[in-house]
């Protein structure tokens, strides 16, 4: 009886650990199907002030592990807490960062915040 209880408690503990060990990071399949890496997107900057033409400073999306296939990330521009525009960035296969691009908005001289997914 003790062995059954210990076994049930062990199974419960393992399942509980697995539930708390998960996260919301992007998992990208690498070259071998059985080998997974959790890759993270980051930006060269996360806030700033739009230029007189409404453009942000140049944005670069970075990935902490190169992939065999092209990877895409969406960068969202928030002004006064509201998402005003987004832009899709491509990180080419084998690379760890996108091209540096401005994101155009209709807001001139406005403080902005960037988020990437």
VENFENNOR-V62887 format. One record per residue. N is the residue number from 1. RES is the residue in one small letter. PHI is phi in radians with two decimals (none if undefined). D_LAST is the distance of its C-alpha to the last C-alpha in Angstrom with 2 decimals. Layout:
N | RES | PHI | D_LAST
N | RES | PHI | D_LAST
This chain:
1 | x | none | 49.85
2 | x | -1.08 | 48.28
3 | x | -1.12 | 46.53
4 | x | -1.16 | 44.96
5 | x | -1.12 | 43.71
6 | x | -1.08 | 42.30
7 | x | -1.11 | 40.60
8 | x | -1.10 | 39.05
9 | x | -1.12 | 37.86
10 | x | -1.10 | 36.33
11 | x | -1.11 | 34.43
12 | x | -1.07 | 33.19
13 | x | -1.12 | 32.10
14 | x | -1.14 | 30.18
15 | x | -1.12 | 28.36
16 | x | -1.13 | 27.59
17 | x | -1.07 | 26.24
18 | x | -1.08 | 23.92
19 | x | -1.18 | 22.58
20 | x | -1.48 | 21.86
21 | x | -1.46 | 20.56
22 | x | -1.33 | 17.48
23 | x | -2.56 | 14.05
24 | x | -1.85 | 10.54
25 | x | -1.37 | 9.25
26 | x | -1.34 | 8.39
27 | x | -1.80 | 11.97
28 | x | -2.10 | 13.04
29 | x | -1.25 | 16.71
30 | x | -1.68 | 18.78
31 | x | -0.98 | 22.16
32 | x | -1.67 | 24.14
33 | x | -1.12 | 23.31
34 | x | -1.55 | 24.42
35 | x | -1.97 | 22.37
36 | x | -2.04 | 18.73
37 | x | -2.13 | 16.58
38 | x | -1.62 | 13.52
39 | x | -1.72 | 11.40
40 | x | -2.10 | 9.13
41 | x | -1.51 | 7.10
42 | x | -2.53 | 8.96
43 | x | -2.10 | 10.47
44 | x | -1.28 | 14.20
45 | x | -2.75 | 14.46
46 | x | -2.08 | 12.88
47 | x | -2.74 | 15.74
48 | x | 3.04 | 18.80
49 | x | -2.20 | 21.21
50 | x | -1.13 | 21.17
51 | x | -1.34 | 24.08
52 | x | -1.14 | 27.17
53 | x | -1.66 | 25.80
54 | x | 1.63 | 22.59
55 | x | -1.37 | 20.33
56 | x | -1.39 | 17.96
57 | x | -1.11 | 18.73
58 | x | -1.05 | 17.52
59 | x | -1.93 | 13.85
60 | x | -2.18 | 13.12
61 | x | -1.68 | 9.97
62 | x | -2.02 | 11.31
63 | x | -2.24 | 11.16
64 | x | -1.42 | 13.75
65 | x | -2.61 | 15.41
66 | x | -1.14 | 16.49
67 | x | -2.08 | 16.34
68 | x | -1.29 | 19.18
69 | x | -2.02 | 17.31
70 | x | -1.02 | 15.03
71 | x | -2.14 | 11.28
72 | x | -2.10 | 8.91
73 | x | -2.34 | 5.57
74 | x | -1.81 | 5.38
75 | x | -1.86 | 6.62
76 | x | -1.83 | 8.33
77 | x | -1.86 | 11.85
78 | x | -1.94 | 13.72
79 | x | -2.23 | 17.49
80 | x | 0.93 | 19.71
81 | x | 1.36 | 17.01
82 | x | -1.99 | 16.35
83 | x | -1.27 | 13.49
84 | x | -1.79 | 15.69
85 | x | -2.91 | 13.78
86 | x | -2.42 | 10.61
87 | x | -2.52 | 10.75
88 | x | -1.57 | 9.73
89 | x | -2.00 | 10.24
90 | x | -1.90 | 12.10
91 | x | -1.89 | 12.90
92 | x | -1.16 | 16.33
93 | x | -0.91 | 17.84
94 | x | 1.42 | 19.29
95 | x | -1.78 | 17.51
96 | x | -2.12 | 15.20
97 | x | -2.67 | 14.10
98 | x | -1.47 | 13.71
99 | x | -1.15 | 16.45
100 | x | -1.53 | 16.70
101 | x | -2.33 | 16.54
102 | x | -1.45 | 17.32
103 | x | -1.98 | 15.60
104 | x | -1.48 | 18.52
105 | x | -2.26 | 19.10
106 | x | -1.62 | 22.38
107 | x | -1.86 | 22.63
108 | x | -1.82 | 24.91
109 | x | 1.19 | 25.17
110 | x | -1.72 | 22.58
111 | x | -1.33 | 20.55
112 | x | -2.26 | 16.78
113 | x | -2.22 | 13.74
114 | x | -1.92 | 10.33
115 | x | -2.35 | 6.93
116 | x | -2.18 | 3.81
117 | x | -2.44 | 0.00
